[in-house]
Amino acid sequence: MGMRVGRWLPAAGALASVLALAAVPAPGEARADTGRCGDRAQRPWCDPSLTPDRRTGLLLTEMTADEKIAMLAADDIFGGPLGGYFETAHADTNAGIERLGIPPVYMADGPAGVRQGKATALPAPIALAAGFDRETARLYGRTVAWEARHRGNDVVFGPTVDVLRTPRNGRTFEGFGEDPYLSATLGVPWIEGAQSQGVMTAVKHMAVYAQETDRLELDMRVDPRTLREIYMPPFEAAVKQGGAATVMCGFGKLNGRWACQDDAVLNRILRSEWGFKGWVASDHFAPKDAAEAANGGLDMELPVALRYNAFLLKLAVAQRKVTQATIDGHAANVLRTMFKAGVFDRQAYPNDLTRVDRTASETAAREIEEAGITLLKNDGVLPLKAPGSIALIGRAAQQSPSGHGSAQVVPFSTVSPQEGIARRAGAGTRITHADGDDHGAAAELARQADVAIVFATDSQGEFFDKSCLTLECGEPLRGDQDGLISEVAAANPNTIVVLNTGGPVLTPWAGQVKGIVEAWYPGQEAGSVLARVLYGDVDPGGRLPVTFPAGENDAPASGDPAQYPGVNKTVTFSEGVMVGYRHYDSKGIAPRFPFGHGLSYTTFGYSDLAAGSESVQVTVTNTGGRTGIAVPQLYIGMPSPGGGVVQPPKQLKGYTKVTLAPGESTRVTFPLSSRSFAYWNEGAKAWKVASGCYEVLVGSSSRAITQTGTLGTCR
C-alpha cells in the first residue's frame, strides 16, 4: 500500500484505523471467496487469474445489446442532489447486471471529502495546494477514499485539477490553483493515495473548465499551445503517472465541441496519445447528443440515461450514425476498469462510516490544514506571546466556513476558532467575541483587548462566480468587512486578520494591520490548527498557490468582457499561456502577495546553486532562531523559439518542503526532464525544446528569487 503510518497517524490510539486500511486488497487481487461475480466454471470471466482485457472479452460475448447499453449510464437521478444530506444517497449508481454477475457501481462526490451524509470535512483543496507537499496530497486522497469506501462507494469524484484562470471562479476553492505543474504534481499522489484504498478516482473536469458563469452553454476558444501547456498537463499526469481509473468530462464547449462529445480530446489525445484505458464519465447532464457522444468518446452518462438509453443508441446504430463496435467499446472500457479495480472479485463495501474509528481522518484534517495555512504578513505580532485578553471579531470565529456545491461536506463535528483559541490560551486569558455586524461595537471590544483577531470570509461555490474580489461583494451577507477591519485596526494596534476564503481577495487594509493569516476553508479542525499556528506551536506551512492582486483590474482576464465573463456565451482565452503569476510577470504588475509567498516564524537563506539539465540543487539554511518550514521553489525562464512564440518570464518547474532547526542546512534537489524545458510546437504538434539560454531561478516565491543560474547557449 505504500502507507506512511508514522506520518499519517502519529498517535498510538489511531492504530486500529491503520490496520483497517492495511487490510484493503490491492486492486484486482483475488480473495479466497469469489466476490460477487460467481462461479468461474459457469462464468469464465469471473476467474481473477485472467487479465482484465481477457475477462472483458469473455463477458462481452455473453451480453445482449440492451445489457451493454445498460452499462453506459447511471440509474439514480436523485442520488446527486440528496447525497449531501442522506447516508444512503450516492452521487451516482450503475445498477450492474445480476444475470451475469456484474456488480453495481456506487459513486460519491469527493474533491474535499465525501459528500454523502456526514463525513470528515477536510480543508478545501486550495488549502492542500497551499501545502506544496506531495505526501500531504497522498494523505488527502487516501483519507477521502477510505471514507468513501466506508460509505459503500466504488468511485470517488476527485480530484479537481482544473487550472485556475480567473480568481472570480466560484470553484476556486475546489482546485489546486493557478499553476499546471503544481496541479499535476499534487493530483498524481492524490490519485495514488485514493486508489490504494480500493476506490477508483474520477479526475475532473476535462479538458477546460474555467468559470461557473454560463458554464452549461459556454464556448471556450483556446489555442492548441495554451491547451497543452496550461490546461492539459494535470490530466495528462493523472492518466500517465497517477493511473486514474476514470476521467470526468465537463460542461460547455471547447473550440465549438461539447466537452463530453469531443473526439479530438477524448479519443485522439486521451486514449490514442496518452494511452488511457479507463472509462470517461460525464458531469451531470453534460452530453447533448447520443450519437455524437458515443462517437466522441463518452463511456458513461451521469446521472441517468438521458442520451445513453436503449432507444436513442439503438436508433443511432440502426441509422448507421454509430456502429455496434463503438457501443461494445464503451461497454468494454467500463467493464475492463471494473475488472482491473477488483470490483468483481470482492464483496460490496458496507456503508458503515458511523461505526468505524475516524481518528485517522480527523488527524489528517489537522495535518492538511497545518501544512496549508499561510502567513501572509507578520509585523512581529505573531506568534502570540500569552496576551491577557483577545477580542475575536466576525461570525467565522464561531464557524468553519466552506465552499458550496458538490464539494461541500457535512461534518460530524467541528472545532471553531473560538473554541481552539480559548483552549490553547487557557483560563488566564480573557476571550471576548463580537459578530462584527456593528462596527462600532466591534471596535470598542477590540480597544479593550491586548490583541484583536478579525475573521473575514468570502462566499464561493458551484453554480455562481464572484462578482468582484472585495470582501464586501465577495460575501455580501457579511456587509463591509473591509471597513470592519479598518475600524478594528484603528482601535487596536495589534490587529490580526484571519482570512477564511476560497481564493484571492483584495486586502486594501493590509498596511493597517500587524498580521494576516490565510486559513482558507479550513475544514472541521479549524480551531485546533489555527490556535497552534497563532501561538507558534507549529510553523505556518502554507505558500500561496494563487496570486493575490493589489487591485480588481490587476487580476488575469479582467477588464475585457471577451476574456471574462464572455460575449454571447463565448470566452476567448486571448491571454494564451499568461495565466496566474505568468500574467503579472509578463505585464509588470506588482501583486499584493505573489504566487509561492508565505512566511515562516524563522528566516532562511539559499546558496550554492548548481544547475544541470537533469537536476538543480541548492542549499537551504535556517538563519533564524527557531525551527521552521521552508518551501524552496524552482522556476525556469525559457527562450523564445521564434515565430512569435512568447514565453512567460518564468514557470514553476520544481518545489520541495523541508523543516530545519536553527542553523541547520540541507541540500535539496529538483529533478528535471526534457519536458521541464519544452514548449508545445503547434506546427509539429509535439513538445519541442528550443535552443538558447535558459534562466534557472530559485527562491521562496515567484517574486523572491535569491539564486540564479543559466543553462544552454547563453551570451
N, C-alpha and C positions, 0 to 999 in steps of 0.2 A: 504493500500500500504506500510505502514511502512516507509514513506518518512521522512527524516530529513531535513525539508525545511530550517531551520536556518543554518544548516551546509553547504548544497549544494548551497543555493542562499542567501548569506547574504545581497546582495544589493536589495533594495526595487524595483528597476527598473526591476528585473527579475521575479516579482510576476506572470506576465502573463504566463510565461513558467511553473511555478509550477502548476498553475490552469489547464493548458493544460494537464500536466502529471497526475494530480489527477483525470482527467475525464476518464482515462482508466478503463474499466470494468475489474473486476477480471476474470482470465481465466475460461471459462465455464459459466460465469454469463449471464443470459438471458437478452436480451434487449426488449424494447417494440415492435420492429419490429421482423421479422422472419429471419433476416440476409439474407444469400444467399442460404440457404438450401431449403426453400419453405414451402408450406402449410403442416403442420403436419398431417392434416386429410388425405391428399393424400400420404404423405411421413412420416410415423410414426417415423422414425429415426431423423426427424427434431425437435422433442419435447425435449427441453433443460432440462425438469424436469427428464428425464431418465438418467441413469448412462451412462458413455462413453462406457462401455462394452455392455450394452443392446442396445444402439444405433448402435454400430458397428455390432452386430449380426443381427439386423433388416436390415441394409443396405447390408451386405454381401449376404443375401439371394436373393436380387434383382439384383445383379451384374453378368454380363456374365464373362466367363473366360478371355476374352480379356480386359474387364474393370478392373478386378482385377490386371492383369499384367500391365496395364497402370499406376497403382498407384505405381509401383515398380521402376520407373526411372524418371529422369528429362528429359526435352524435348528441351532444348536450348543450342546447342553446342557453340554458340558464346557469351553467357552471361558472363562466367567467364573471358575470355581474354579481353573483352571490358568493363567489369564492372568498371575498374578504370578510364575510360575516358568518359563514357556516363551515363547520369542520368537515362535513361530508360533501361539500360542493367544490369539486375540482375545477380548474380553469377550463379544461377540455378533456374529453373522453372519447377514445375509439373503442367500441364495444368488443372488437375481435370477432372470431368465428368459432363457436364452440364445437361445431361438427368436425373441424379439422385440428382442434387443439390450439388455435391461435388465441392467445390470452388478450384480455383488454389492456389498453394502454391509458394510464391516467397521467394528466399533466397539470402542473402548477405554475403560477407566476412566481418569479423568484429573483429578480435582479438585486433586491435589497433585503431578501428574506422571504419566507414562504407566505403567500397571501391566500390563506385557507384556514378560516377560523383564527385562533390565536397562535402566535409563534414568537420566536426571539426577534425583536426589532433591532437589526444591525444598523450601524451608521450608514448613511446614504453612500452609494458607490463613489460619489465625488470625494467623500472623506477617505475612502480606500485609495483612490487615485492620489490624494494628497500625501499618503504614506510613502509613495515612491519605493515600494518594497514588494518584490515578487513573492516572498514567502507569506506575507500578510494576505496577498491576493489568493494564494493557495488555501490559506486558512479560511478565508471568506467563502470561497466556492465549496470547500469541504463542509463548512458549517451549514450553508444553505441546503446542500444536497442531503446531508444527514437528517435534517428536519423534514425536508420534502419526502424522503423515504419513509419517515415515521408518520407522515400524513398520507401514506399509501400511494405515492406518486412514482412513476417510472421516468418522467421527463420534467425538467425544470426549465422555464423560460428565462434564460440568462446565460452569460452576462450581456449587458447592453454596451456595445463598443463603438457606437456612432460617434465620430469625432465632432466636437462642438464647433459650430460655425459662428453662431451669434449668442452672446450671453443672455439674450432675451428669451431664448428657447425654454419653454416650460418644463422640459425634461432634462435640463442641465444637470440636475442632481443625480440623475439615473445613470449617467455615463462616466467616463474616465477623463474628461477634459478635452483640451484643445490640440493635443499633440498625438499624431498617429503612432509614433514609436512607443510612447508611454501607454497608450491604449492597447497596443498589440502585446507589449511585454507584460502587462497586467492581465489581459484577457486569457492568455495561454495558461498560466498557472491556476487561474480561477477555474478554467475548464478541467484541467488535470485533477485539481483537488476535488471538484464536484464529481467527476466520473469515477474517481477512486472509490466512491461510496455506492457504486452500482446504480447510479442515476444518470440518464442521458441529459446533456445540455442542449439548449437551442440558442445559439448565439444570434443576436439581433441588433438592428433591423437592416438587412442587406437590400440595396447596396448604399444608398444615400438617404438619410433621414435627418433633416436639419432643423425642422420647426414644427410647431403644432398648428399654427395659423394655416387654414386651408389644406391641412395635411391629407385629407381624403381625395382631393382633386388636384393638388399642386403638381405642376410640371417643372422639374428641376433641370436646368440646362447647365451641364457640367462638361468641360472639355476632357479628353482622354487622359492627359497628363495629370490634371488635378484629381481625377477619379482614382488613378493608380497610386499617386504619391500621398494623397491625404486621406481619402475615404475608404479605399480598399485594403490597405495594409493590415488593419486589425482583423478583418475577416480572413484574409489570406493566412495570417499566422494562426488564427483559431482553427483553421482546417488543416493546414500542413504541419504545424507544430503541436497544437493542442489536441488534435484528433476529435474535434467537436462532432457529436453524433448527428445533430440536426442543425439546420440553418433556418432562421425565420426571415422571410421577405416582408417588406414593409408596405406602406401606403404610397399613393401618389405615383408619379411618372418620373422616369429618368430619361431625359432626351426623347420624350414623346412615347416611351414604352412603359406600361404599367409594371411596377416593381415585381409583382408575382406572375408576370407573363413575359418576362424579359429574357428571351432566348440568348441574347448577347452576353448577359451577365450570368444567368443560372446554368445554361448549357455550355456555352463556349468558354467562359472563364472559370466558373466554379467547378464544373465537372471535368471538362476536357483539359483545361490548362492546369488547374490546381489538383485534380485527381480526387475530388470529393466523392465519397461513396455512400454517404448517409442520405437522409431524406430532407427535402425542403418543405417547410410548413408555412402557411400564410398567416399574417396577422389577421385579426378577426374581420371577416367580410371584405378583405382586400381584393380577391380576384374579381374580375369583371366579366369574363367570357370563358366558358368551359373549354372550347377548342383551343383558344389562344393560350390559356393557362396550361393545358396539357402539353401543347407543343412548345411552350415557353419554358418548361422546366419545373412546374409546381407538382409536388408529390402528394401533399395533404392539405385540404382546405379546412380552416378553422373558422368558427366553432361548429358549423353544420354544413351539410352538403347543399349549399345554395346553388352552386355551379357544378360541383363534382357529385352529381346524383346519377342514378341509373338512366333516367330518361334522357337527360341532356348529353351524357357521354355516349350512350348507345346511339343516339341520333347523330352525334358528330362522327361516329365510326361509320354509320350507315351512309352518311353524306360524303364520306371519304375526306372529311376535314381532319380527322385524327385516325391513325392506324391502331389496330388492336395491339401491335407490338409496343406502341407508346404507352397504352394503358398497362400492359403487362410490365413494362419497365418501371413505371411509377410504383406499382404494387411490389415489385421486386426490391426497389430501394427501401421501402418501408419494412418489408419482411427481413431483408438482409441486415438492416440496422438492428432490428429486434433480436435476431439470432446472435449477432456479434455482441450485443449488450447483455446477453444471457437471460432475456425476458422469458423465453420459452422454458428455460431449464431451472427455474426456481418457483417457489410459491409466491403468491401476491404479497406485497408489503402490507402489513397491517397499519391501520390508521389509529395509532395509539400514542401520539405525541404527549398527551396529558399524563401518561402513565410511565414515562421514561425519565431518567435523570438528565436534566438540561443544564447541568453545571458547566459542561464543556462549552455549550453555546453562549451562556452568559459570560464566561471568561473570554471567549472570542470577541464578543461585543465590546468588552472593555479594551482588549488589546488592540483591536482595529481602530477604535476611536483615539486611543493614546498615540498610535502610530500616525494618525492623520490630523489631529488638532494642530492648528497652525498659528504661531505667534507672529503677527504682522508688524507690531510696533511695541517697543518697551523702553520707556524713558526712566528706568530704574524702579518702577513701581512693583514689578514682579521679579522673582517670586514674592508673595506676601510675607511680611515679617511680623506675624502674630498681631495684627491690628486688634484694638479693643472693641471696635464696632464696625460693622459693614452694612451699608444700605444696598439692598438689591432692588433694582428698578426694572419693571417690564413684566408682562404676563409670562414670558418664556422662562422666567426664573422658577416658575412652578410647573413647567411643562417640558416636554421633549418634542419640539416641532419636527414634522416630517413632510415629505412631498406627497402629492395626491395621485390617484390613478392606480394602474396595475402594479406599481412598485410600492404602494403603501402597505404597511404591515400593522396588524393589530397585536400589540404586545401582551404577554401575560402580566407583566408588571413593569414599572418604570421607576427610576431614581431621579427625582427632579434636581436641578442645580441647588435650589434652596436646601433640600434635604442633604445633599452631598457636602455642601459648604458648611452647613451647621454641624454636621457630624465631624468633619475634619477640624473645624475651628475649635470645637469643644465648648464646655459650659461657660468658660470665662469670656467668651466673645458675644457681644450683643448683635443679633441679626435682625434687621427690620426689612420690611418689604412694602413697595407701592407698585400698583399695576401700571403706572405711568400715564393713565388717561388724563389725569390732572397734572399738567406740567409743573405748576407752582408748588403743589403738594409734594411732588417727587423731588423737586429741587430743594425744598426745605428739609425733607428727610435726609437727602444727601449731605446737606450742610452740617447736619448734626453727627455725621459719621466720620470715622478716620479714612475709610475707603468707600467709594461708590462704584458699583458694578451695574452697568446698564445692559440689558439683554434686548437686542434688536433682531427682528425676523423679517424675512420676505415670504412670499407665498408662491410655490411652484407646483406644477402637476401636469398630468396628461390632459389633453383637450384644449389648453389655452397657453399662449405665450404671455410674458410680462410686457406691459405697455411701456415701461421705461425701467431704468436701473436705479432710481432713487428708492430709498426705503419707504417713502410715503406712498408712491403708486405701486411699488413692489409688494406692499401689503397694506392696502387701503383701509382695512378694518382696524388697524392699529393707529391710524392717524399719522401725524407728522412726527415720525420717530427721529428724523434728523434734528428737528427743533428741540425735541426732548433731550437728546444727547447734548446739544449745545447748552441748554439751560442747566442741566445737571453738572456739566463740566465747569460752568461759570460759578456754580455753588460749591464745588469740591475740587480742589486742585489734583486730588488723587483719584481721578475717574478712569475706569477701565471699561471698554466696550467689548461685550461678547456677542459676536455675530452668529446667529443661527440661520444661515442662508444656504440655498442650494447651489449658489454660484456667485459670480461677481456682483457687487453693488457699489454705488458711489459712496464715498466717505468724505463729504465736504468738511466735516468736523475733525478730521484726522489730526490736524495741528493743535486742537484744543484739548485732547485727551492724552493721558500718560501711557495707556496701553490698549492694544487692540488684539483680540483673540478671535480667530475664525474657527468656530466649533462645528460648522456645517450643520446638517441634520444629524444629530449625534447618536440616535438610537436610544435604546432603553436604559443604558448605563450612563446617560449623560452626566448626571450629577456627580457620580463617583469619580469619573475621569476628569471632569473639569476641576474639581477640588484638588485632585492630585497634581494637576498641572499648575494651577494658580499658586499653590503652596510650595511648588518645586520638589514634590516627592518624585516626580518624573520630569524629564526634559520634554518640552513640546516637540513631537516628532514629525510634524507635517511641513510640507512645502507646497506652494500653490501649483495645481495642475491647470490653472486658468489665470489669465491676466486680469487684474483689477484696473479698469481705466480711471483716469482722473476726471474725465468729462463724458457726458452722454454720447456725443458725436465722435469721441475717440475710438469707440469700440468698432470691431470689424462689422462690415455690412450695415453701417449707419449712414443715414443721410441720403441714400439712393433707394427709392422705392422699388426699382427694378432688381436690386440686390436683395432687399428685405423690406416689407413682407411679400413683395411681388406685385406685378401688374397683370390684371386679368388672369390671376391664378397661375402665373408663370414667374419663376425666380431664375435670374441669370447669375451664375457664380462667376462674375467677371473679375473678381479678385484673384481667381486662379489658386495658386498654391500659397498665397499670402494670407494664411489663416492663423488666428491666435497671435502669439508673440511675433510670428513672421510679419504680420500686418504692421505691428507697432515698429518693428525694426526697419522695415522697408520704407516706411513713411516718416521715420524720425520722430515718432510720437513718444513722449515720456509717459509711461504708465504710473498710476498711483503705487501699485505693488506689482512687480513683474512676475512672469511665469518662473516657477522654481524658487521663489522667495519664501523664506521662513526663518525666524530667529531661534537661536538656542539660548540657554542661560549661561553658556560659555562662549568662547570665541575659537576660531580655527584658522590655521594657516595652510597654504598649499605651496608645494615646492617640488623641484626636480622633475619637471615634466619630461617624459620620454615618449615620443610619438613614432609609431610604425604602422605599416599597412594592415597588420593583424591585430594590433592592440595599442592602447595608450595607457601609460602608467603615470601616477602622480602620488606624491607623499602628502598625507593629511596629518596635521598635528594639532592637538588640543592646546591652544595657547592661553587658555583661561584657568580659573581656579576651581572648577568643579567638573564632574563627569557630564558629558553631553553627547548629543547626536548630530553628526554631520551627514549631509547628503551631497557629495560631490557630483557634479553633472558635466558631461562631455557634450560639446557642440562642435559641429563641423561646418565651416563656410566653404561651399563648393564653387568652383569656377563655372562660368557660363560656357556651354559648348558652342555658343554662337547661334545663328539662325533665329535671333530674337528670343531665345530661351533665357528668361531672367531667373536667377537663383535667389532664394532668401539669404539675408546676411549670415544667418546661422540656423542649424537644425539640430535638435536633440538626437544624439546617437548613442548615449550611454548614461547610466546613473548607477549609484550604489548607495548603501546606507551603512554607516559604521558608528559604533558607540566607543568613545575614547575617554580615558581618565585624564586628569590634569597632567600635561606634559607628555602624554603618550602620543606616539606616531604610528602610522600604518601605511603600507604601500598598497594602493588599490589599482586594480587593472580593469580597463574597459575593453572587452573583446570586440573586434571588428571583423567584417567580412566584405567582400566586394560590393554587396548590397548597401553597405554603410556609405559608400561613395557614389552610388548610382542614381541616375535620374531616368524618368520614363521618356524614351525617344519615340515620339508619335509616328515618325516616318518609318522606323524599323519595327514599331510595335513591340518593343523589347526594352529591358533595362540595359543601360549603357553607362560606362564610366568615362567621363570626359578627361582629356589631357589638360594639364595646367596645374595651378597652385592651389592646394587645399589648406585652409586655415584650421588649426586644431586649438580649441578653446575650452578651458576647464575652469570652473568656478562654482560658487554657491547659488547662483541663479542665472537666468538668461542675461541679466544686466550687471552681474557681479562676477566678471571674468578676471581671474588673477594669474592664470598661467596660459601662455600662448606658444604655439609652435607651427610648423608648416610641414607639409608632405607634398610630393610630386615635383613638378618643374616650376620653381619659383625664381624670380629675378631679384 
